[in-house]
Amino acid sequence: MLTRGDIVRILPEFQDAGDDGFSWIVVGDEEKGRVDISPDPINLKIKPVYTLKVDQVELVRKARLAL
């Protein structure tokens, strides 16, 4: 299950041009087979959020737990 703070990669068949130039951060926990992600780094005050199906992304790294 993908959770907030995880880093994912959009699978090539679902990418738009330039998507591979970003790290994608999960900004909302996986729910109902979907996940909200945002690109990083991006120089905008309000970051765009995209909702994808979980089968359109793959996990790169799990978020560290705050202790």
N, C-alpha and C positions, 0 to 999 in steps of 0.2 A: 504494500500500500504506500502510495506517495503522500508525503506530509510536507507541511510548510517548511521552507528552507532547503529542501532537497534540490539538487542540481540535475536537470534532465537535458536530453538532446532530442530535438524533433527528428523523427526518422526521415531519411532523404525523400521518400515518396510523398511526404506531406509538407516539405519545406517550400517557402517562397525564396526568391533570390535574396541573398544576403543573410538568411536565417542562421547559416552555419558560422557566421562571424560573431555570434553572441553566445554567452552562457545563459541558459534559461533557468530561472529560479522559480520554484513552486511557491506561490503566494497564498494558496488556499488548499487545505487538505483534500485529497481525493474523495469524491462523493458521487455516487450513482454512475460510476464508470467514467467520470470526467475530472479534469484537474485544471486549475487556473495557474497560468505561468506568466512571467514578465521577463523581458530581455535585460541583460546586464553585461557590460556597462552601456548606459544610454543617458545622454545629456539632456534630460527633460525633467522639469519639476514634478509633473504628474506622469508617472510611468504607465505605459499601456499594459493592459492585462488581456490575455487571450485564453479562451477556454478550449481545450482539446480533449478528445477521447484518450483514455490512458493507453490504448493500443497504438496511438500516433506518436508516442514518446518512449524513450528508454532512460532508465536511471543511470546517471553518471556517478553521483556521489550522494550518500545519505547525509542529512543535516546532523551536525553535532548536537548532542543534548546539552542544554545549559544546566550546570550543577549549582 
